């Protein structure tokens, strides 16, 4: 006997615009992470300290809001 397809639609709404910005944020974080490692290996240039600080803040924000906050908010 053939089984009927009982697949139901998800009740979770799709957010394509929000997902697009999540992808952009993830790419920015990956770039900041890679640039930070490059700055450690390369010769210092005039604004390397400022760029390294910006990369550090970006990666720390990603860790804070993307990993630590969701872990602490779960009950």
PyMOL commands that set and color helices and strands:
alter all, ss='L'
color gray80, all
select helices_A, chain A and resi 16-41+48-73
alter helices_A, ss='H'
color red, helices_A
deselect
rebuild
show_as cartoon
